[in-house]
Amino acid sequence: MRLSSLADYAVVMLAAAARHCGASCRLNATLLAGETGLPLPTVQKLVSKLSAAGLIESARGTGGGFRLARPPAAISLADIVEAIEGPIALTVCVDSARHDCAVEGACRVKPHWGVVSDAVRSALAQVSLASLSNPPVLAAAPAPVHGREPSRTDLSSSPSPALVGESQVSF
């Protein structure tokens, strides 16, 4: 499963908008195109789609531009993906408006695809634009081993590349 380039670019663009000022100020497509490296026509197309989906508010003319319609913490990755891709449905049979599956009448898996699609949507809904616009959290330092801090020797004497970064304890 892979997002389209347009959905990926929408996430990149909105994360940049959230870093700039969240929902508190107006930005323009030229600024975001320059910052993200996305082509200006693509940013303009995304502004239109995201505005139609209610994720951004846009205004034309002097002082125009666009801003997030809600705070970054209130916009989820699922919201962005659905604004560009439409409803999250992993198979055609999950979309109740479509009936173009050749085995739809006899399929025993069909009842389960809705549950799977809901699980994917739920996972995407748990990731906020605010979290996507911040640097990732670095891994924690190694925990003390049996009441002592790992020594430099412990961390560098790993016998295999698979254990790099893990402490070695000798008894």
Disulfide bonds with the S-S distance in Angstrom:
Cys21-Cys25 1.90
